[in-house]
Amino acid sequence: MSKKPVRKTAVVVGAGAGGVATAARLAKAGFDVTVVEKNNFTGGRCSLIHHEGHVSAKMKFGLVCRRDSDGDQRFDQGPSLLLLPGLFRETFEDLGTSLEDEGVKLMKCEPNYNVWFDDGESFELSTDVARMKLEVEKWEGKDGFERYLGFLQEAHRHYEISVSQVLKKNFTSLLSMMRPAFLRHLLPLHPHESIYSRASKYFWTERLRRVFTFGSMYMGMSPFDAPGTYSLLQYTELAEGIWYPKGGFHTVIEALVRVGERLGVKYRLSSSVSSVELDPTGRNALGIKLESGESISADVVVINADLVYAYNNLLPPSSYSRALQKRSASCSSISFYWAMDRQIPELTTHNIFLAEHYRESFDDIFKKQLIPSEPSFYVNVPSRIDPTAAPDGKDSIVVLVPVGHLLDEKQGMGRKGLDIHSKQDWDSMVAKARRTVFKTVEARTGAHNLQGALVKEMVNTPQSWKDVFNLDKGAILGLSHSFFNVLCFRPKTKHPSIERLHFVGASAHPGTGVPIVLAGAKLTSEQVLEGFGMDKPWGKGSFKGKGERTRDIDRIRIRPVISNVYIALLALVLVLAGFVYRWT
């Protein structure tokens, strides 16, 4: 009687989006998978906060107001809008299911945003072309809309090339960038120009340049530094829309957890990891050790914890781990979660308030690591699109104010304009941010007495982001996405010298953002399978549609360079030329 083959084992450190997706993929491929998570909830920053009954994470509580409201009010702790929905669908389809089958309902946000300016004007961003035509022409005329279409065309190329040549490809070395298919697209991606400089080619007013560049904040970067490639973010919002999962962003993570559990994944929450265990040579991962002293052995270890934290706390010290700490990091945030006792109708689902001194506000964040004197900020009202986020007649509001990441004494020394002895006083910065948000929202939208409607406030600061999620420097989006922090220059999905040790998450290739991390989970999983000589239990994957075109009416036909009419005219000209030649 033959023995049943022993299943390979895998341990995943961290139950963020990348961790739960990788765990489910490896389980589908036949691995016995265990996920360990330091917190008592899954999803990492994609977790929920509730005003009553349950708070999904330890956090700093701020302004506590006069009374509790009736019923539960829910907030997304991190991401509050879903972009690139195709990458989410691809993940579930690769696992043999779908968002719909798992009970995840995506709701389209319309408009995408209301962008508010200091002069009282606003701009409405939308997937509706007719609405965008009116908005653009209001400020830049008929020619302005034509230039807008040119901007979309360029951003479309950035988007399609990035998906096919970056998100779906692993960059394991500098040679990976030498692929002819990638090299021929490098210049059209405009990696050496900023988003702002590319937008300035198409938009001739400062107002619209700001409207179409603030999205770099999603990468934790200034639009004056972020590579022009990332106009793809504006493109996906304008072409595919902004979506919101009913019940909050965490419903997507919960669905992936359920799929993984059906495939045999085991979750161990409230289990902090102290180290990755290596063999005597230090060149092979054998498993992990928990802070409790328990060891969990595995054939492969996948780390979804913050990558810089993991290299410096879970692995032996090295020159590479120290170098990672010196790399440019993304910004952090002061995030407010406000339970309101009434609705604020002046606010839509997604609202952007831009600073009058646009460039200076980004310099304060990224050069001085402070809160700007006049910050730009984002206000999300989930209850506007999803009534389950708040009781009838009330609103849940999330405010994200981008600020600098944490500095230590050494990093702060020598920074122009930064007094090291009073730097980063977060209590003071939180109070300043709160006052600024109240004042700005009321002045620009006409809303009144926001603080009077506030029932309870919860706050995240760079320090709480670091403490709860082990984020290096409290940088909410991991390492920066400057040119020398992406592609083959970004930390790899596999450790350079330790076998059977892989990484997935915001600071690993391909980068930050939940859909990008899901794409990274596929790359990491396939790299693990390749290392064991195992087949992938899913296809190539595409989020452009299902199946092959079979009907003749759907067959793509390439139009000839010269039409038949021109060919006939050319033939006629040649015949006439022949007659003329013979007569002469």
PyMOL commands that set and color helices and strands:
alter all, ss='L'
color gray80, all
select helices_A, chain A and resi 17-28+85-94+129-167+174-178+180-189+195-202+206-211+214-219+228-240+250-262+307-313+319-326+358-366+382-385+387-389+409-412+426-445+450-453+462-469+472-474+483-485+487-489+514-531+552-554+564-583
alter helices_A, ss='H'
color red, helices_A
select strands_A, chain A and resi 9-13+32-36+48-50+60-64+74-76+106-109+113-116+122-125+242-245+266-268+273-278+285-290+295-297+300-303+332-340+350-353+377-380+395-403+454-460+501-503
alter strands_A, ss='S'
color yellow, strands_A
deselect
rebuild
show_as cartoon
